[in-house]
C-alpha cells in the first residue's frame, strides 16, 4: 500500500495578527447585565489558564445610553490579565441551520431589541473598551426576505471603520451556515470579516469521508479569499433536543455517553487545525449543553467547581484542552500547513489522519481499536489509551496527536 499525502492548506507566512491564530472563549449566556458581568470576574483567570487570549460576551441587557461602567470595569479587568474582549451585539439564540431554521428565531435579545440600533451599540461598547464586535449568526436571504446582503455589506463597511477608529487591532466577526454557500461566499468576498465562522464541523457525520470533506471545504473557501480559517465544533447557542438541526446522522445525534467521547475527540482535532478556534463555555470540562444552567452565574459556578476537580486529574477534559492549547502554540499549528494522509500500513483507511506541521493527528472514527507503531510518541489524547503487546492502542472515538516522525 502506498502512503498518500494530500495538501489541503498551505503554510501561512503573512502578518501575524492576533486574530489569525487566537483561541476565543465564548461566555454562554446570551443575556448578560451588570450583575452578571460583575459576577464573572473570577472566570477570567480560568479563561487565561486555558491558554485563551480572548473572551466573547453578549451583554444584551446593558443600556448603552445610561453609561457602561460595569462593562468598562469588566474590560479593564480582562485587559489587566492580558485578555481581549469581543462583544456580541446581535445573533440567534437557537441554531439556524438548514431546514430547521424557524421564522420565529430571535435575532436580537434584551436591549438589542428594545433600544439602540446595531451601529449605535457597537460604537458604545468600543468606546467603553471592547476589542471587537461580533454579530452572531446571519440568517441568509434564503430563509427570510428581511436579510438584504447588499445593505448588510454597507453596515459591515461602517462597522470596520468604527472598529479601526477605536482599536488599533480590533476585529469584526459573525456566523454563517455552510448550508447556504452563496451567502457564505458573499461575506467572505465582499465583507472580509476577521472571523467568519461556518458550521461545517457541526454539519459533519462521524466518518472519515464526511469529516475530511467538511474540513477541506472550509479551508478551501477561506483560503480562496485570504481569510483566516475559524473553527467551532458546535454553535454558540444551546443545542438540545428538537433544536438539533441535523438529519439524525450528525456526529452529536447519539446517546450522551457517545456524544461525550465524540465531542472531546472532535474538540481535540479542532485544536490542531490552522487559524482561530472558538471554545464555548463548558467545552473545556466536557459539559453537555443540556446540563448547563441557564443563569450565567450558576453556569460559571459549575465551571469553576468542575475545573477545580479536573485540574488535578491527568487526562481530564480540562487537562487535555490546556495541553492541546500549549502544544498548539509550541508547534505553531495556527499557521501550519495541513494535509490528509492515507495508505499508512498500520492505520485502517476508515480513520481520519491529517498532518499539521510535525504532528500527525489520528481520529479513530472506526469501531475497532487501532495499534500505533512500536515507537510512536504520543503528545496527547482525547481519551485514555491502553497497551497491548508492547504497543499503545487507540480505542474507537478517540483522537491522538503523535510526533509524525515516530510513526512514518
C-alpha positions as CSV (number, residue, x, y, z in Angstrom):
1,X,0.0,0.0,0.0
2,X,1.3,3.4,-0.9
3,X,1.1,6.3,1.5
4,X,-0.5,9.4,0.0
5,X,-0.4,12.9,1.4
6,X,-2.9,15.4,0.1
7,X,-2.2,19.0,0.9
8,X,-5.4,21.0,1.6
9,X,-4.0,24.1,3.2
10,X,-0.6,25.8,2.7
11,X,1.6,27.3,5.5
12,X,0.7,30.9,6.3
13,X,3.6,33.3,6.1
14,X,1.8,36.6,6.2
15,X,1.5,39.2,9.0
16,X,0.9,37.6,12.4
17,X,-2.2,39.4,13.6
18,X,-3.5,38.0,16.9
19,X,-6.9,37.2,15.4
20,X,-5.5,34.8,12.8
21,X,-4.4,32.3,15.5
22,X,-6.2,33.2,18.7
23,X,-8.4,30.9,20.9
24,X,-11.6,32.7,21.8
25,X,-13.6,31.7,24.9
26,X,-17.3,32.3,24.5
27,X,-19.4,33.0,27.6
28,X,-22.6,31.0,27.3
29,X,-25.3,33.4,28.3
30,X,-27.0,35.5,25.5
31,X,-28.4,37.9,28.1
32,X,-25.9,39.5,30.5
33,X,-26.4,42.6,32.6
34,X,-24.3,44.5,35.1
35,X,-24.8,41.9,37.9
36,X,-23.8,39.1,35.5
37,X,-20.6,40.9,34.4
38,X,-19.6,41.7,37.9
39,X,-20.0,38.1,39.0
40,X,-17.8,36.8,36.2
41,X,-14.6,38.4,37.2
42,X,-13.3,35.1,38.7
43,X,-13.9,33.3,35.4
44,X,-11.4,35.5,33.6
45,X,-8.4,33.8,35.4
46,X,-9.8,30.5,34.3
47,X,-10.0,31.7,30.7
48,X,-6.4,32.8,30.8
49,X,-5.3,29.4,32.3
50,X,-6.8,27.6,29.3
51,X,-4.4,29.5,27.0
52,X,-7.1,31.6,25.5
53,X,-6.4,35.3,24.8
54,X,-9.9,36.4,24.0
55,X,-13.2,36.3,25.8
56,X,-16.5,36.9,24.0
57,X,-19.5,38.3,25.9
58,X,-23.0,39.3,25.0
59,X,-24.2,42.0,27.5
60,X,-27.5,42.4,25.8
61,X,-29.2,43.7,29.0
62,X,-27.0,46.7,29.3
63,X,-28.3,50.1,28.3
64,X,-25.6,52.0,26.5
65,X,-27.3,55.3,26.8
66,X,-27.0,55.1,30.6
67,X,-23.3,54.5,30.7
68,X,-21.4,51.3,30.6
69,X,-19.5,51.3,33.8
70,X,-20.0,47.6,34.5
71,X,-18.7,46.7,31.1
72,X,-15.8,49.1,31.3
73,X,-14.8,47.6,34.6
74,X,-15.1,44.1,33.1
75,X,-13.0,45.0,30.1
76,X,-10.4,46.7,32.3
77,X,-10.1,43.6,34.5
78,X,-9.8,41.4,31.3
79,X,-7.1,43.7,29.8
80,X,-5.2,43.6,33.1
81,X,-5.0,39.8,32.6
82,X,-3.8,40.1,29.0
83,X,-7.2,39.2,27.6
84,X,-9.1,40.9,24.8
85,X,-12.8,41.4,24.9
86,X,-15.1,40.9,21.9
87,X,-18.8,41.9,22.3
88,X,-21.6,40.2,20.5
89,X,-24.4,42.6,19.9
90,X,-26.7,40.6,17.7
91,X,-27.2,37.0,16.7
92,X,-29.5,34.0,17.0
93,X,-30.2,32.3,20.3
94,X,-31.1,28.9,18.7
95,X,-29.4,27.0,15.9
96,X,-30.2,28.5,12.4
97,X,-29.1,25.8,10.0
98,X,-30.8,24.0,7.1
99,X,-34.4,23.1,7.0
100,X,-34.7,23.5,10.8
101,X,-34.5,27.3,10.7
102,X,-37.6,28.7,12.3
103,X,-39.1,32.0,11.2
104,X,-39.6,33.0,14.9
105,X,-35.9,32.5,15.9
106,X,-35.0,35.8,17.7
107,X,-32.0,37.6,16.2
108,X,-31.8,40.1,18.9
109,X,-32.5,40.0,22.7
110,X,-32.7,42.4,25.6
111,X,-31.7,46.0,24.8
112,X,-30.6,44.9,21.3
113,X,-34.3,44.6,20.6
114,X,-35.7,47.5,22.6
115,X,-33.0,50.1,22.5
116,X,-30.3,51.4,20.2
117,X,-29.6,50.1,16.7
118,X,-26.7,47.8,15.9
119,X,-24.2,50.5,15.0
120,X,-25.0,52.7,18.0
121,X,-24.5,49.7,20.4
122,X,-21.3,48.8,18.6
123,X,-19.9,52.3,19.0
124,X,-20.8,52.5,22.7
125,X,-19.1,49.2,23.5
126,X,-16.0,50.1,21.5
127,X,-15.7,53.4,23.3
128,X,-16.0,51.5,26.6
129,X,-13.1,49.2,25.9
130,X,-14.3,46.4,23.6
131,X,-11.6,45.0,21.2
132,X,-14.1,43.8,18.6
133,X,-17.7,43.4,17.6
134,X,-19.4,40.2,16.8
135,X,-22.8,40.0,15.0
136,X,-23.6,36.4,15.8
137,X,-25.5,34.4,13.3
138,X,-26.5,36.0,10.0
139,X,-29.8,34.4,8.8
140,X,-29.4,34.0,5.0
141,X,-31.8,35.6,2.5
142,X,-32.9,32.1,1.5
143,X,-34.7,32.0,4.9
144,X,-36.0,35.5,5.3
145,X,-36.5,38.4,2.9
146,X,-35.6,40.7,5.8
147,X,-31.9,39.9,5.1
148,X,-30.5,42.2,2.4
149,X,-26.9,41.2,1.8
150,X,-26.0,44.4,0.0
151,X,-27.4,46.5,2.8
152,X,-25.6,44.3,5.3
153,X,-22.3,44.8,3.5
154,X,-22.8,48.6,3.9
155,X,-23.2,48.0,7.6
156,X,-20.0,46.0,7.7
157,X,-18.1,48.8,5.9
158,X,-19.2,51.3,8.5
159,X,-18.5,48.8,11.3
160,X,-15.0,48.1,10.1
161,X,-14.3,51.9,10.1
162,X,-15.8,52.2,13.5
163,X,-13.6,49.4,15.0
164,X,-10.5,50.9,13.4
165,X,-11.3,54.3,14.9
166,X,-11.4,52.8,18.5
167,X,-9.0,49.9,18.4
168,X,-5.6,49.5,16.7
169,X,-6.1,45.8,16.0
170,X,-9.8,45.2,16.6
171,X,-12.0,42.6,14.8
172,X,-15.4,42.1,13.3
173,X,-16.9,38.6,13.4
174,X,-20.1,36.7,12.5
175,X,-21.5,33.2,11.9
176,X,-22.9,32.0,8.6
177,X,-24.1,28.5,7.8
178,X,-22.3,26.4,5.1
179,X,-25.8,25.1,4.2
180,X,-26.0,28.4,2.2
181,X,-22.8,28.5,0.3
182,X,-23.6,31.6,-1.8
183,X,-24.2,33.7,1.3
184,X,-21.0,32.3,2.8
185,X,-19.0,33.3,-0.3
186,X,-20.7,36.8,-0.3
187,X,-19.5,37.5,3.2
188,X,-16.0,36.1,2.5
189,X,-15.6,38.1,-0.7
190,X,-17.4,41.3,-0.1
191,X,-17.3,41.9,3.7
192,X,-14.0,40.4,4.7
193,X,-14.7,39.7,8.3
194,X,-11.7,38.8,10.5
195,X,-13.6,35.9,12.0
196,X,-16.3,34.4,9.7
197,X,-17.3,31.2,11.3
198,X,-19.1,28.5,9.4
199,X,-20.7,25.4,10.9
200,X,-19.1,22.7,8.8
201,X,-17.8,20.7,11.8
202,X,-21.3,20.7,13.3
203,X,-22.8,19.5,10.0
204,X,-20.3,16.6,9.7
205,X,-21.1,13.0,10.4
206,X,-18.8,10.7,12.3
207,X,-16.9,9.1,9.5
208,X,-13.7,9.8,7.6
209,X,-15.3,10.9,4.3
210,X,-17.6,13.5,5.9
211,X,-15.1,15.0,8.3
212,X,-12.5,15.2,5.6
213,X,-14.8,16.8,3.1
214,X,-16.2,19.4,5.6
215,X,-12.7,20.4,6.9
216,X,-11.3,20.6,3.3
217,X,-14.3,22.7,2.1
218,X,-14.0,25.2,5.0
219,X,-10.3,25.6,4.4
220,X,-10.7,26.0,0.7
221,X,-13.4,28.7,1.0
222,X,-11.4,30.7,3.5
223,X,-8.1,30.3,1.6
224,X,-9.7,31.3,-1.7
225,X,-10.3,34.8,-0.3
226,X,-7.3,35.1,2.0
227,X,-9.5,34.8,5.1
228,X,-8.3,33.2,8.3
229,X,-9.9,29.8,9.0
230,X,-12.1,29.9,12.1
231,X,-13.5,26.8,13.9
232,X,-16.2,25.9,16.3
233,X,-17.4,22.3,16.7
234,X,-20.8,23.2,18.0
235,X,-22.8,26.5,17.8
236,X,-22.5,29.2,20.5
237,X,-26.1,28.6,21.4
238,X,-27.5,25.7,23.3
239,X,-28.0,22.6,21.2
240,X,-30.6,20.3,22.8
241,X,-33.4,18.1,21.8
242,X,-35.6,19.3,19.0
243,X,-33.2,22.2,18.3
244,X,-30.7,19.8,16.7
245,X,-30.5,21.0,13.1
246,X,-29.3,17.8,11.6
247,X,-31.0,14.8,9.9
248,X,-30.4,12.3,12.7
249,X,-27.0,11.4,11.4
250,X,-24.8,14.3,12.6
251,X,-21.9,13.4,14.9
252,X,-23.7,14.7,18.0
253,X,-27.0,13.0,17.5
254,X,-26.3,10.0,19.6
255,X,-26.7,9.0,23.3
256,X,-25.0,11.1,26.0
257,X,-22.0,8.7,26.6
258,X,-21.0,8.5,23.0
259,X,-21.6,12.2,22.5
260,X,-19.2,12.9,25.3
261,X,-16.5,10.9,23.6
262,X,-17.2,12.3,20.2
263,X,-17.2,15.9,21.5
264,X,-13.8,15.5,23.1
265,X,-12.4,13.7,20.1
266,X,-13.6,16.4,17.7
267,X,-12.5,19.2,20.0
268,X,-9.0,17.7,20.2
269,X,-9.0,17.5,16.4
270,X,-10.2,21.1,16.1
271,X,-7.4,22.4,18.3
272,X,-4.9,21.1,15.8
273,X,-6.4,22.9,12.8
274,X,-5.0,26.2,11.4
275,X,-6.5,29.6,12.2
276,X,-8.6,30.7,15.1
277,X,-10.6,28.4,17.4
278,X,-13.8,29.2,19.4
279,X,-14.2,27.3,22.7
280,X,-17.7,27.5,24.1
281,X,-18.1,27.9,27.9
282,X,-18.3,24.4,29.3
283,X,-16.5,22.6,26.4
284,X,-13.3,22.6,28.4
285,X,-14.8,20.4,31.1
286,X,-16.9,18.4,28.6
287,X,-20.2,19.8,29.8
288,X,-23.1,18.9,27.6
289,X,-25.5,21.8,26.6
290,X,-28.5,20.2,28.3
291,X,-26.6,20.1,31.6
292,X,-25.7,23.9,31.5
293,X,-27.6,26.1,33.9
294,X,-29.4,29.0,32.2
295,X,-28.3,31.5,34.8
296,X,-24.8,32.9,33.8
297,X,-23.6,32.9,37.4
298,X,-24.8,29.4,38.1
299,X,-23.0,28.2,34.9
300,X,-19.8,30.0,36.0
301,X,-20.0,28.3,39.4
302,X,-20.4,24.9,37.7
303,X,-17.4,25.6,35.5
304,X,-15.2,26.6,38.5
305,X,-16.2,23.6,40.6
306,X,-15.6,21.1,37.8
307,X,-12.4,22.8,36.9
308,X,-11.1,22.5,40.5
309,X,-11.9,18.8,40.4
310,X,-10.4,18.2,36.9
311,X,-7.4,20.4,37.4
312,X,-5.5,17.6,39.3
313,X,-6.7,14.7,37.1
314,X,-4.3,13.6,34.4
315,X,-6.1,13.1,31.1
316,X,-9.2,15.0,32.2
317,X,-11.0,17.2,29.6
318,X,-9.6,20.3,31.2
319,X,-6.1,19.0,31.2
320,X,-6.4,17.9,27.6
321,X,-7.6,21.3,26.5
322,X,-4.8,23.1,28.3
323,X,-2.2,20.7,27.0
324,X,-3.6,21.0,23.4
325,X,-3.5,24.8,23.6
326,X,0.1,24.7,24.8
327,X,1.2,22.3,22.1
328,X,-0.7,24.4,19.6
329,X,1.4,27.4,20.5
330,X,4.7,25.5,20.7
331,X,4.2,23.8,17.3
332,X,2.7,26.9,15.7
333,X,-0.2,24.9,14.4
334,X,-2.4,28.0,13.8
335,X,-0.2,28.9,10.8
336,X,0.7,25.3,9.8
337,X,0.1,23.6,6.5
338,X,-2.5,20.8,6.7
339,X,-2.5,17.6,4.6
340,X,-4.7,14.4,4.9
341,X,-2.8,11.2,4.9
342,X,-3.9,7.8,3.6
343,X,-2.3,4.4,3.0
344,X,-0.5,4.1,6.3
345,X,0.2,0.4,6.8
346,X,-0.7,0.4,10.5
347,X,-3.9,2.5,10.1
348,X,-7.3,1.4,8.7
349,X,-8.5,3.5,5.8
350,X,-11.7,4.4,7.6
351,X,-9.9,6.5,10.2
352,X,-9.1,10.3,9.8
353,X,-5.4,11.0,9.6
354,X,-4.0,14.5,9.0
355,X,-0.6,16.1,9.2
356,X,-0.2,19.5,10.8
357,X,3.4,20.6,10.6
358,X,5.3,17.9,12.5
359,X,2.3,16.4,14.3
360,X,0.2,13.6,12.9
361,X,-3.4,13.7,14.2
362,X,-5.4,10.4,14.2
363,X,-9.1,10.4,14.8
364,X,-10.4,6.8,15.2
365,X,-13.8,7.0,13.5
366,X,-13.8,3.2,13.2
367,X,-15.4,0.7,15.5
368,X,-12.1,-1.1,16.1
369,X,-9.1,-0.2,18.2
370,X,-6.0,0.9,16.3
371,X,-2.5,-0.2,17.3
372,X,0.1,2.5,17.0
373,X,3.6,1.7,15.7
374,X,6.0,0.5,18.4
375,X,8.0,3.7,18.7
376,X,5.0,6.1,18.4
377,X,5.5,9.2,20.6
378,X,2.0,10.3,21.7
379,X,1.7,14.0,22.6
380,X,-1.9,14.0,23.9
381,X,-5.1,12.0,23.6
382,X,-8.8,12.8,23.9
383,X,-9.4,9.7,26.0
384,X,-7.3,7.1,27.8
385,X,-5.2,4.8,25.7
386,X,-4.2,1.2,26.7
387,X,-1.3,-1.1,25.9
388,X,-1.3,-4.4,24.2
389,X,1.7,-6.5,23.1
390,X,4.1,-3.6,23.8
391,X,2.1,-1.1,21.7
392,X,-0.2,1.8,22.5
393,X,-3.7,1.2,21.4
394,X,-6.2,3.9,20.4
395,X,-9.8,3.0,21.2
396,X,-12.7,3.9,19.0
397,X,-13.9,7.5,19.2
398,X,-10.5,8.8,20.3
399,X,-8.2,11.5,18.8
400,X,-4.4,11.4,19.4
401,X,-1.6,13.7,18.5
402,X,1.6,11.9,17.6
403,X,5.1,13.1,16.7
404,X,4.9,12.4,12.9
405,X,8.5,11.2,12.6
406,X,7.8,8.3,15.1
407,X,5.0,6.7,13.0
408,X,6.1,7.4,9.4
